[in-house]
Amino acid sequence: MATSDTPRQSDTVTWSDHPARTGHWDRLGFEVELLAPSGASRHTLAEEFAEQCGGSIRTVFHHDAEPSLVEGRPVFHHLTRGFEVDEANGAMRCRLVDDVTINTDLDIHKMPEPGWFRILSDEPRLLRLAQQICDPTASAESMLGPMAAAFGSAVEALDGNRFRLDDRGGDTIAMIAPQGGERERVCEIVTPPLTGSFEDALEALLGPARDLGFTIPAEAAVHIHLDAEPFRTAPALARLIELFSERDALWSTLGTNQACRRLSPLPPELVDGVRQPGFTDRSWPEVLMWLRTIPLTKYCDLNLVNLRKGARTKDTVEIRILPGADNPGQILAGLEELKRALP
């Protein structure tokens, strides 16, 4: 097992680097939320994976958002510490990251572990810049140095091992703060696009996690990413939206975790739109123009944001309502239910 000397800034799985699209269910990505036992972290699992496959670990930035208590700023975006495990041949095995929805089983009063901190900003584009030019392995004191150089400014040390970077006009660009509350125990396993035996691929990740004492958090869910391209026709999109419009029935069928956060019904405008006479006869450019008028959000039972964007790196439809699980059988049972409902 080795630690790579070259950190990888991006935390986005690049679907275009993997085998060509076939059908709805032939190539899938999985996100499985787990919790490390007390005293361990997602880095513990990364080390185990790298040891088993003779691979290496890369430290990465993971970009997410959280509600803000500051008036006029509904959310703060942040970068947190994640780990990407590469196989011996250089292929990515998985990425292990934080998930802010997991809270119930954590000791929120626990002091931060050394090296665990986050970069915060109210501007996501600035954080994407930080992902590209800052080193996720750097110390808190030096991490914002490249950003400071880009803005012709200087990093200011604050109390509590916090640091702030303002531009020359006095507006805050980003802050660094320790990340306590056992956030290092949260471990969302993010796979690359998988083909072939999903059961074998998932067990290769979940088996070692179970052996190390990782458990299913109270708020856990499993997310499945499907290639977006097969849904870029009006009939295919309409079938998908109709399925997820029956929320109560679908949650009951799949056993969706009622404690799971960041879920919401589809926007009514979306459901009403696909039910309009003649919708399924529309061309995709016409459908896309309509989709751009709908208030889509990632934090929905069905995430269609990348379908609308035509994302270059993660061009997927994301299903977010499978219940938390720590074995492939549970996950694939839910997948079979979805396949029956959406052939």
C-alpha positions as CSV (number, residue, x, y, z in Angstrom):
1,M,0.0,0.0,0.0
2,A,1.3,3.5,-0.9
3,T,0.2,7.0,-0.6
4,S,0.4,8.9,-3.9
5,D,2.7,11.9,-3.9
6,T,0.4,13.7,-6.4
7,P,-3.0,14.7,-4.8
8,R,-6.0,14.7,-7.1
9,Q,-8.0,17.9,-6.7
10,S,-11.2,16.9,-8.4
11,D,-13.8,14.9,-6.5
12,T,-15.9,14.0,-9.6
13,V,-16.1,10.6,-11.1
14,T,-15.6,10.9,-14.8
15,W,-18.1,8.7,-16.5
16,S,-16.7,9.3,-20.0
17,D,-13.5,7.5,-19.0
18,H,-15.4,4.2,-18.6
19,P,-17.0,1.7,-21.0
20,A,-19.6,2.9,-23.5
21,R,-23.2,3.3,-22.7
22,T,-25.5,0.3,-23.3
23,G,-28.8,0.2,-21.4
24,H,-30.4,1.7,-18.3
25,W,-29.1,-0.9,-16.0
26,D,-25.8,-2.2,-17.5
27,R,-23.5,0.5,-16.1
28,L,-24.2,1.8,-12.6
29,G,-22.5,3.9,-9.9
30,F,-23.2,3.4,-6.2
31,E,-22.9,5.6,-3.2
32,V,-23.2,3.7,0.1
33,E,-23.2,5.6,3.4
34,L,-21.4,4.0,6.4
35,L,-20.0,4.9,9.7
36,A,-16.6,4.0,11.1
37,P,-16.4,2.6,14.6
38,S,-15.3,5.0,17.3
39,G,-11.5,5.7,17.0
40,A,-11.4,4.9,13.3
41,S,-12.1,7.0,10.2
42,R,-12.8,6.8,6.5
43,H,-9.0,6.9,6.1
44,T,-8.9,3.6,8.0
45,L,-11.0,2.0,5.3
46,A,-9.0,3.6,2.6
47,E,-5.8,2.0,4.0
48,E,-7.5,-1.4,4.2
49,F,-8.6,-1.2,0.5
50,A,-5.1,-0.1,-0.7
51,E,-3.5,-2.8,1.3
52,Q,-5.7,-5.5,-0.2
53,C,-5.3,-4.4,-3.8
54,G,-1.6,-3.3,-3.6
55,G,-2.8,0.1,-4.6
56,S,-2.4,3.7,-3.3
57,I,-4.4,6.4,-1.6
58,R,-4.9,9.9,-2.8
59,T,-6.2,12.7,-0.6
60,V,-8.9,14.6,-2.4
61,F,-11.3,17.6,-1.7
62,H,-14.9,16.7,-1.4
63,H,-17.3,19.6,-2.3
64,D,-20.7,19.7,-0.5
65,A,-23.1,22.3,1.0
66,E,-24.7,22.8,4.4
67,P,-27.4,25.2,5.8
68,S,-26.0,28.5,7.1
69,L,-27.0,30.4,10.2
70,V,-25.7,33.6,8.7
71,E,-28.5,36.0,7.7
72,G,-28.7,36.5,4.0
73,R,-26.6,33.4,3.2
74,P,-28.8,30.3,3.1
75,V,-26.0,27.8,2.5
76,F,-22.2,27.6,2.9
77,H,-20.3,25.5,0.5
78,H,-17.3,23.6,1.9
79,L,-14.4,21.3,0.9
80,T,-13.7,18.4,3.3
81,R,-11.1,15.7,3.4
82,G,-11.7,12.6,1.3
83,F,-9.6,9.7,0.0
84,E,-9.5,8.1,-3.4
85,V,-8.1,4.5,-3.6
86,D,-6.4,3.5,-6.8
87,E,-5.8,-0.1,-7.8
88,A,-2.2,-1.3,-8.5
89,N,-2.9,-0.6,-12.2
90,G,-3.9,3.0,-11.5
91,A,-7.7,2.5,-12.0
92,M,-9.8,4.1,-9.4
93,R,-11.3,1.6,-6.9
94,C,-13.5,4.0,-4.9
95,R,-13.7,7.3,-3.2
96,L,-14.4,7.7,0.5
97,V,-16.0,11.1,1.6
98,D,-18.1,12.9,4.2
99,D,-21.8,13.3,4.0
100,V,-23.3,16.1,6.0
101,T,-26.7,14.3,6.4
102,I,-25.1,11.8,8.8
103,N,-25.3,13.2,12.3
104,T,-27.3,11.1,14.8
105,D,-24.6,8.6,15.8
106,L,-21.8,11.2,16.1
107,D,-20.5,12.9,19.3
108,I,-20.9,16.5,18.2
109,H,-18.9,17.7,21.1
110,K,-15.8,15.7,20.3
111,M,-12.7,17.9,19.5
112,P,-11.3,17.8,16.0
113,E,-8.7,15.1,15.2
114,P,-5.3,16.5,13.9
115,G,-5.4,17.2,10.2
116,W,-9.2,17.2,9.9
117,F,-10.6,20.6,8.8
118,R,-12.7,22.1,6.1
119,I,-12.6,25.1,3.7
120,L,-15.8,27.2,3.7
121,S,-17.1,29.8,1.3
122,D,-20.5,31.2,0.3
123,E,-19.4,31.0,-3.4
124,P,-19.2,27.6,-5.0
125,R,-17.2,28.8,-7.9
126,L,-14.4,29.9,-5.6
127,L,-14.3,26.5,-4.0
128,R,-14.1,24.9,-7.4
129,L,-11.1,27.1,-8.0
130,A,-9.6,26.0,-4.6
131,Q,-10.1,22.4,-5.7
132,Q,-7.9,23.0,-8.7
133,I,-5.1,25.0,-7.3
134,C,-4.9,24.1,-3.6
135,D,-3.3,21.0,-2.1
136,P,-5.6,18.8,0.0
137,T,-2.6,17.4,1.8
138,A,-1.3,20.8,2.9
139,S,-1.5,22.1,6.5
140,A,-4.3,24.4,7.5
141,E,-1.8,27.3,7.7
142,S,-0.6,26.9,4.1
143,M,-3.6,25.4,2.3
144,L,-5.1,28.7,1.1
145,G,-1.7,30.0,-0.1
146,P,-2.3,29.5,-3.8
147,M,-5.7,31.3,-3.5
148,A,-4.0,34.1,-1.7
149,A,-1.4,34.4,-4.5
150,A,-4.1,34.4,-7.1
151,F,-6.0,37.3,-5.4
152,G,-2.9,39.2,-4.4
153,S,-3.8,38.9,-0.7
154,A,-2.7,37.2,2.5
155,V,-4.1,34.5,4.7
156,E,-5.1,35.8,8.2
157,A,-4.7,33.6,11.3
158,L,-7.7,33.7,13.6
159,D,-8.2,32.1,17.0
160,G,-9.1,28.4,17.4
161,N,-6.7,27.3,14.6
162,R,-8.9,29.0,12.0
163,F,-7.7,31.0,9.0
164,R,-9.4,33.5,6.7
165,L,-8.6,34.8,3.2
166,D,-10.0,38.2,2.2
167,D,-9.5,39.8,-1.2
168,R,-7.9,43.3,-1.3
169,G,-11.4,44.9,-1.1
170,G,-12.0,43.2,2.3
171,D,-14.5,40.6,1.1
172,T,-14.0,37.1,2.4
173,I,-13.0,34.5,-0.2
174,A,-12.8,31.5,2.1
175,M,-12.1,30.3,5.6
176,I,-10.5,27.2,7.1
177,A,-11.8,25.8,10.3
178,P,-11.2,22.5,12.2
179,Q,-13.7,19.8,11.6
180,G,-14.7,18.1,14.9
181,G,-17.8,16.3,16.0
182,E,-16.4,12.9,14.7
183,R,-17.0,14.0,11.1
184,E,-14.0,11.8,10.1
185,R,-16.1,8.7,11.0
186,V,-18.6,9.4,8.3
187,C,-17.7,7.3,5.2
188,E,-19.7,7.5,2.0
189,I,-18.2,4.9,-0.4
190,V,-18.5,6.3,-4.0
191,T,-17.8,3.8,-6.7
192,P,-16.7,4.5,-10.3
193,P,-19.2,3.3,-13.0
194,L,-19.5,-0.5,-12.6
195,T,-20.3,-3.1,-15.1
196,G,-20.4,-6.9,-14.9
197,S,-21.1,-8.4,-11.5
198,F,-22.4,-5.7,-9.3
199,E,-22.6,-8.1,-6.4
200,D,-18.9,-9.0,-6.5
201,A,-17.8,-5.4,-6.9
202,L,-19.9,-4.2,-4.0
203,E,-18.9,-7.1,-1.7
204,A,-15.2,-6.2,-2.4
205,L,-16.0,-2.8,-0.8
206,L,-18.6,-3.6,1.8
207,G,-17.0,-6.9,3.1
208,P,-13.8,-5.2,4.4
209,A,-16.0,-2.4,5.9
210,R,-18.1,-4.8,7.8
211,D,-15.0,-6.7,9.0
212,L,-13.6,-3.4,10.4
213,G,-16.8,-2.7,12.3
214,F,-18.3,-0.1,10.0
215,T,-22.1,0.2,10.5
216,I,-25.2,1.7,8.8
217,P,-25.9,5.2,10.1
218,A,-29.4,6.2,11.3
219,E,-29.9,8.5,8.3
220,A,-28.3,6.3,5.7
221,A,-29.3,5.8,2.1
222,V,-27.9,4.2,-0.9
223,H,-27.8,6.3,-4.1
224,I,-27.6,4.7,-7.6
225,H,-26.4,6.6,-10.7
226,L,-27.6,5.5,-14.1
227,D,-26.3,6.8,-17.4
228,A,-28.4,9.9,-18.4
229,E,-28.2,9.4,-22.1
230,P,-30.9,6.7,-22.4
231,F,-33.4,9.1,-20.6
232,R,-32.9,11.9,-23.2
233,T,-36.1,11.2,-25.0
234,A,-39.5,12.5,-24.1
235,P,-41.1,9.0,-23.6
236,A,-38.2,7.7,-21.5
237,L,-38.2,10.8,-19.3
238,A,-41.9,10.7,-18.9
239,R,-41.9,7.1,-17.7
240,L,-39.2,7.9,-15.2
241,I,-41.0,10.9,-13.8
242,E,-44.3,9.1,-13.6
243,L,-42.6,6.3,-11.5
244,F,-41.2,8.8,-9.0
245,S,-44.4,10.8,-8.8
246,E,-46.0,7.9,-6.9
247,R,-43.9,8.7,-3.9
248,D,-45.7,6.9,-1.1
249,A,-46.0,3.6,-3.1
250,L,-42.3,3.8,-4.3
251,W,-41.0,4.5,-0.7
252,S,-43.1,1.6,0.6
253,T,-41.8,-0.8,-2.1
254,L,-38.2,0.1,-1.6
255,G,-38.3,0.5,2.1
256,T,-36.9,4.0,2.0
257,N,-35.4,5.2,5.3
258,Q,-37.8,7.7,6.9
259,A,-34.9,9.3,8.8
260,C,-33.0,10.0,5.5
261,R,-32.4,13.7,4.9
262,R,-32.1,15.8,1.7
263,L,-35.0,14.0,0.0
264,S,-38.0,15.8,-1.5
265,P,-40.8,15.0,-3.9
266,L,-40.5,15.9,-7.6
267,P,-41.5,19.5,-8.4
268,P,-45.2,19.6,-9.3
269,E,-44.4,21.5,-12.5
270,L,-42.3,18.5,-13.6
271,V,-45.0,15.9,-13.1
272,D,-47.7,18.1,-14.6
273,G,-45.5,18.8,-17.6
274,V,-45.0,15.2,-18.7
275,R,-48.8,14.6,-18.4
276,Q,-49.6,17.3,-20.9
277,P,-51.1,16.0,-24.2
278,G,-48.4,15.5,-26.8
279,F,-45.5,15.7,-24.4
280,T,-44.0,12.3,-25.5
281,D,-44.0,13.6,-29.1
282,R,-41.6,16.4,-28.3
283,S,-38.0,16.4,-29.5
284,W,-35.3,16.4,-26.9
285,P,-34.2,20.0,-27.6
286,E,-37.9,21.0,-26.9
287,V,-37.9,18.9,-23.7
288,L,-34.6,20.5,-22.6
289,M,-35.9,24.0,-23.1
290,W,-38.8,23.1,-20.9
291,L,-36.6,21.4,-18.3
292,R,-34.6,24.6,-17.9
293,T,-37.8,26.3,-16.6
294,I,-38.2,23.8,-13.8
295,P,-36.7,24.4,-10.3
296,L,-34.7,21.2,-10.1
297,T,-32.5,20.4,-7.1
298,K,-29.9,17.7,-6.4
299,Y,-31.6,17.0,-3.1
300,C,-34.6,15.3,-4.4
301,D,-35.8,11.6,-4.5
302,L,-34.7,11.7,-8.2
303,N,-31.8,14.0,-9.1
304,L,-32.2,15.1,-12.7
305,V,-29.7,18.1,-12.5
306,N,-27.0,16.4,-14.5
307,L,-29.5,15.2,-17.1
308,R,-30.4,18.8,-17.7
309,K,-26.8,20.1,-17.6
310,G,-25.4,17.5,-19.9
311,A,-22.6,17.2,-17.4
312,R,-19.2,16.3,-19.0
313,T,-17.9,14.4,-16.0
314,K,-20.9,12.8,-14.2
315,D,-23.7,12.6,-16.8
316,T,-26.1,10.6,-14.7
317,V,-29.6,10.3,-13.3
318,E,-29.4,9.7,-9.6
319,I,-31.9,7.7,-7.6
320,R,-31.5,8.6,-3.9
321,I,-34.2,6.7,-2.1
322,L,-32.8,3.2,-1.5
323,P,-32.4,2.4,2.2
324,G,-29.0,2.2,3.9
325,A,-27.3,-1.1,3.6
326,D,-23.9,-2.8,4.3
327,N,-24.3,-5.8,2.0
328,P,-24.8,-6.3,-1.7
329,G,-28.0,-8.4,-1.3
330,Q,-29.9,-5.6,0.3
331,I,-28.8,-3.1,-2.4
332,L,-29.4,-5.3,-5.4
333,A,-32.9,-6.3,-4.1
334,G,-33.9,-2.6,-4.3
335,L,-32.3,-2.4,-7.7
336,E,-34.4,-5.3,-8.9
337,E,-37.6,-3.6,-7.6
338,L,-36.6,-0.5,-9.7
339,K,-35.9,-2.6,-12.8
340,R,-39.4,-4.2,-12.6
341,A,-41.0,-0.8,-12.3
342,L,-38.8,0.8,-15.0
343,P,-37.8,-1.7,-17.7
